[in-house]
Amino acid sequence: MQPFVVNRNDRIVFPSNFVPQLDLSVMHSLEQLDAVIRRDFEVKAPTGTDILNRVEEGAYSSRYELMRDLALNLFWTNRFSMTLYEKRPTRWADVPRTRTDVFLPIVTPWEDGDRKVAAVKGAYETLQPTWDSAVEDRIFGTLFDVFGHRKHHASDLPTIKPTVAEIMSDPTNLTFRLPSYDPDFPVYDFTDIVDCAEDVPELEALSRWAMVLHNQYPWDRSQAELVEVGQLRDDDYVVVLHPRDQEVRHFLRRLEAGVGPRSGSKAKEAVQPVRPYPPVNVRTQFTVMPKIEALAVVHGELACSNDDLIRNAAYNWSPMSAEEILEKTGIEERRYTAQSLEEIALQAAKAALAHSGRGPEEIGAVLLCTCTSTRIIPSVATWIAGQLGIYQTHASCDIIAACAGMAYGLSDATRILQEVQRPVLVVCVEKFSDKIGNVRPSRMIFGDGAAAFVIGVAPEGEAPDIEFMQTYASGPASQVNSIIWPNPEFDNNITVYGPEVKALAGRYLAQMIEELKVLPDPDGVKASLLQSIDLIVPHQANKPMVTDLALKAGLTSDSLYFNIEQVGNASSASIPLAIHDAVRDGVIKEPVRIFAPGFGAGAVAGYCVMRIDPAVVAIASGSQIQEGAPSSSSTPASPAPSPDDTKLAFG
């Protein structure tokens, strides 16, 4: 399934947020699957009894709250059929009796079902419309048609359904019977769901949910009944379950064979290094001084606003408004691209070379910093070198240092400069938009983008543009594993464990500030390097979190520059994107000394203290649509789960 599409209403849509899919290739046991199902479907969803109690207690203050609970209940009721099986109404006489891959559900009658249905109908009629009466009536009609004709109890549904032979072993087992079946029963096409548009974002999401749930029962639901399997007649229709795809079949075979994962190793307790790693003073420790000749960036051409996230609220998300997302993250929108990671990296590299006036024959090395590349062979760095027409370099390689990528890349470039004494191309690029799935904290934070530096040799006697540099890595295992991709526990999507991220960021930022307090001002004017800093451009991780940590470390909020409001967190590319935007927006109008700290996945961190001359920054087009980028109406190509508790994500 494509990670996102732009529908005919020019709105961004995430199909996996309303069509549940599980990556069963990473699951090896029934217990593992059950844990995922509980996380994604049960934790957020109320039971029918819960809904009844809330109605009787007057707990619903709006129609939207009631409808949302109704939809969550129905997703939970279909938790196994939606993710593992395809429902096929079949004439009983035509149902295979001995196949091991054909299943028939055993169900039990829904306790107090009529009372629960009547309570929901009565509550909706007494509640006032939340936003739009006509739209809410339409959505409720779809949801209630499913909920109101439900016959079975959902709490004890088995993950693995019985085969036909197994259910027939006891003729008193109950299953669904349809007296007749119309194969032309109307259902919503996938494009109907994708192209759904409502004025209110919350109602648009709910409307999609209702369509998906309607499609789970493609028959006249008023005619469905529960009957003992021994009483079925040849012309009765039953709801037969088939594995949804080959992946489900493989999973069921693995369960049957008892194949499970090997146990992993246990991390040792982290110990401090024998002595600190001092920052690198470029002036005193190197002979070849680095000069920033160019910086060019590529922003994603698609804006994904907070309203877009709400329009795409997934069935496993807690209720949250666009304003609350802004309050928690400092982000109003994040930029996505329909292009590949390689293509936006190449665009940034070409723009940087053009701005520097350098040709491919002059480049001594290509360093690519990313944590979201799916390309292993050849590395993205060598691929870019080939695309640029570079016949040979001293070194071209990818660096995985996540949000500290820029610091790692510029540090290595400075070292390589000593050997080759010719320009080094450093590219920082990330594409998160296709690696998030329906994990809301990650979807709220991450974006796409690319940036490229050309680091050349400063003329004899000229001060370096990169003055101090520092990198760190590791820590307690919980911090090392605070951001994971691919994460088997979340369908191999990227996952953020917020409290651990905040802990490592706070640890490193405090360490950085202490180092800057004792380092000398390169110009010999101020009492310390810290006092000589004109502007702090931090990694754009989460604005409230970074601001809070900076204040605790003794910095002031007005010394920090953020562009996260419109760009999101682009990991290794976030700092150079912010530097570009600071120049573009007139925050940097003349050469300044900046402190650029980064920290993130793998418990890595690093910083550069560097001089930025706005003249070296190639200002990207105001449209943000780069050469070769598809239009907003095109569909991006598909690349070759505790609940999303915001407190978990942001501490």
Order of alpha helices (4+ residues) and beta strands (2+ residues): beta-beta-alpha-alpha-alpha-alpha-beta-alpha-alpha-alpha-beta-alpha-alpha-beta-beta-alpha-beta-alpha-beta-beta-alpha-alpha-beta-alpha-beta-alpha-beta-alpha-beta-alpha-beta-beta-alpha-beta-beta-alpha-beta-alpha-alpha-alpha-beta-beta-beta-alpha
